Amino acid sequence: MKWFDSLANTITNSLWQASCPLCKRPSDRILCKDCDRQIAAYQSPDFLQKDYPITPEIPLYSWGIYDGALKRAIAACKYDNHPEIMEAIAEKIADTWKRSANTKTPSLKKISVIPIPLHANKLKSRGFNQAELMARRFCDLTAMTCKPQLLRRDKDTKAQMQTKSKQEREENLSKAFTVPLNQQSKPQDVILFDDIYTTGATIREAIATLAANNIKVKGVIVLARPQFKS
């Protein structure tokens, strides 16, 4: 009855095997090979975004292009309650970071990472901060230190994509962040970490808040940004 034993094992394995959060097919990893391959197809040709630095002194690193399978994966994480997707993709970002020649300067080796925070209301509603999930996993794999406590979002802003003008975006984020009093200590250098970079208004407001508290941003890492047309 070897065929019966084999069938029983197959059924048991399929019952206990985890499913891919994107396609629901059985997978021995967080993402199945097919979905993982589709997401990888949207990796940016260049990790360092030479055409779009935050400032001349602050480089922007983006792992992917905000479109297609990667865009759907981000939405599934945030709105379908699949935080594990961000942990899987954070491993890709960490691997790209470690292989990038632009990230091997001595000044970046002992730097802390700050994920862009969510407001308490949104964090309670969603249950997790996707930027912090990625930042923590990224730091685990790069031996960097994750310091989410250094920045707090006090203003319950609406999504930047819902704003209609530059002025509205700036007003939406004005005084959105603070550095808690118990974190205002000696000057230090950090890297900001977020999921999506669009206009950069959120990042710039965070940089300004940190700078006012002697915390200097040396770079920004994001999962994805739109592919702007020249």
Secondary structure, 3 states (H helix, E strand, C coil): CHHHHHHHHHHHHHHHCCECCCCCCECCCCCCHHHHHHHHCCECCCCECCCCCCECCECEEEEEECCHHHHHHHHHHHHCCCCHHHHHHHHHHHHHHHHCHHHCCHHHHCCEEEECCCCHHHHHHHCCCHHHHHHHHHHHHHCCEECHHHCEECCCCCCHHHCCCHHHHHHHHCCCEECCHHHCCCCEEEEEEEEECCCCHHHHHHHHHHHCCCEEEEEEEEEEECCCCC
